[in-house]
Amino acid sequence: IMINTGDEAPDFRLKAYVKSLFMQYDEDHSGTISAREFRKLCIELGYFFTVREQNEIFAMCDVNRNGEVEFGPFWKFWKTSKKFRISDPAKLKLCRAALEQFRRYDTDGSGRITLSDYKKISEASGWHTTDEQLRQMIANIDKSNKGEIGFEDFVVWLNWGL
């Protein structure tokens, strides 16, 4: 699903939902978010950007060039960027549920489910699997062939229609 391009009437429910998340990550209640808060917000919305991507996106949204992003520029970027693809509030909530599940498996918080993470899951679940079996399980989900599972691959594997 692609997001609104701005040509259609705005989706007020989506905007309200995204704004509520934005405000949640505005830890000092200043009406703006810092780069650190921005990264947390993006992760909460299911987007694991590289540091470089985050810095580029943050710089685009930081229209005042003061190291802080206001909701207006963030929303404008959200609506028009292909980086953010979810335009339905219900799907956004489902994405957050998937992220919560992903975080349970990403035991080291790296934004990837590695062999080490999968071993911990396997042991905790009482599975009797070898490292090779676990590698094969990861390979079946890992579409980027990196030997680990990223959030986007995880979402596809869940098959929740996101």
C-alpha positions in Angstrom: 0.0 0.0 0.0 1.4 3.4 -1.0 0.8 6.4 1.2 -1.3 9.4 0.2 0.5 11.7 -2.3 -1.3 14.7 -1.0 -3.7 14.9 -3.9 -6.5 13.2 -2.0 -8.3 14.5 1.0 -6.1 13.9 4.1 -6.8 10.9 6.3 -7.5 12.6 9.6 -7.5 9.3 11.5 -4.1 8.3 10.3 -2.7 11.8 10.9 -4.2 11.8 14.5 -2.7 8.3 15.1 0.8 9.3 13.8 0.6 12.5 15.8 -0.2 10.7 19.0 2.9 8.5 18.4 5.0 11.6 17.6 3.9 13.2 20.9 4.6 10.0 22.8 8.2 10.2 21.6 8.5 13.9 22.4 10.0 13.1 25.8 10.4 16.7 26.9 7.0 17.7 25.6 8.6 20.5 23.6 6.4 19.9 20.5 9.6 18.6 18.7 11.6 15.5 18.6 15.4 15.1 18.6 17.3 12.7 16.4 17.3 10.1 19.1 13.6 10.4 19.6 13.1 10.4 15.8 15.0 7.1 15.6 12.8 5.6 18.3 9.6 6.8 16.6 10.7 5.3 13.3 11.5 2.0 14.9 8.1 2.1 16.7 6.5 2.6 13.3 8.4 -0.5 11.9 11.2 1.3 10.0 14.7 0.3 10.8 16.8 2.8 8.9 20.5 2.8 8.7 22.2 5.6 10.6 22.9 7.3 7.2 19.3 7.0 6.1 18.1 8.3 9.5 20.4 11.3 9.3 19.2 12.1 5.8 15.5 11.8 6.6 16.0 13.8 9.9 17.8 16.6 8.0 14.9 16.8 5.5 12.4 17.1 8.3 14.5 19.5 10.4 13.3 22.5 8.4 14.5 25.0 11.0 18.0 23.4 11.1 17.9 23.4 14.9 18.4 19.7 15.5 14.7 19.2 16.3 11.8 18.1 14.1 8.2 19.5 14.4 5.2 17.3 13.6 4.2 19.4 10.5 7.4 18.7 8.5 7.5 15.1 9.8 3.9 14.5 8.7 4.6 16.1 5.3 7.5 13.8 4.8 5.5 10.8 6.0 2.7 11.5 3.5 4.9 11.9 0.5 7.8 9.6 1.1 8.0 6.1 -0.3 9.9 5.2 2.9 6.6 5.1 4.8 4.2 2.8 2.9 1.4 2.3 5.4 -1.6 4.6 4.9 -4.3 2.7 6.9 -4.5 3.3 10.7 -5.6 -0.3 11.2 -2.7 -1.6 9.3 -0.3 0.7 11.1 -1.6 -0.8 14.4 -1.1 -4.3 13.0 2.4 -3.3 12.0 3.1 -2.2 15.5 1.9 -5.6 16.8 4.2 -7.3 14.3 7.0 -5.1 15.6 6.3 -6.1 19.2 6.5 -9.7 18.1 9.7 -9.1 16.2 11.3 -7.4 19.2 10.6 -10.6 21.3 12.8 -12.5 18.8 15.4 -9.8 18.3 16.9 -10.6 21.7 19.9 -8.3 21.3 17.9 -5.3 19.9 19.9 -5.1 16.7 16.9 -4.8 14.4 17.7 -8.2 13.0 16.9 -11.8 14.1 20.3 -13.5 14.0 21.3 -17.1 14.4 22.1 -16.4 18.0 18.7 -14.9 18.6 17.0 -17.9 16.9 19.0 -20.3 19.1 17.7 -18.6 22.2 14.1 -18.8 20.8 14.7 -22.5 20.0 16.0 -23.3 23.4 13.3 -21.4 25.2 10.7 -23.1 23.1 12.1 -26.6 23.7 12.9 -27.2 20.1 15.6 -29.7 19.4 17.2 -28.1 16.4 20.7 -28.0 15.1 22.5 -24.8 14.0 22.2 -26.0 10.4 18.4 -26.4 10.8 18.1 -23.0 12.3 20.2 -21.5 9.5 17.8 -23.2 7.0 14.8 -21.7 8.8 16.4 -18.3 8.7 17.2 -18.7 5.0 13.6 -19.6 4.2 12.5 -16.2 5.6 15.5 -14.1 4.7 14.9 -12.7 1.3 18.0 -10.5 1.3 20.3 -13.5 1.8 22.2 -11.9 4.7 21.8 -14.9 7.0 19.5 -13.0 9.4 15.9 -11.8 9.4 15.1 -8.1 9.0 11.7 -6.7 10.0 10.4 -6.4 6.4 11.2 -10.1 5.8 9.5 -10.9 9.2 6.4 -9.1 8.2 6.2 -10.9 4.9 6.7 -14.2 6.7 3.8 -13.4 9.1 1.5 -13.0 6.1 -0.7 -10.5 7.9 -1.4 -8.5 4.7 0.9 -5.6 5.5 
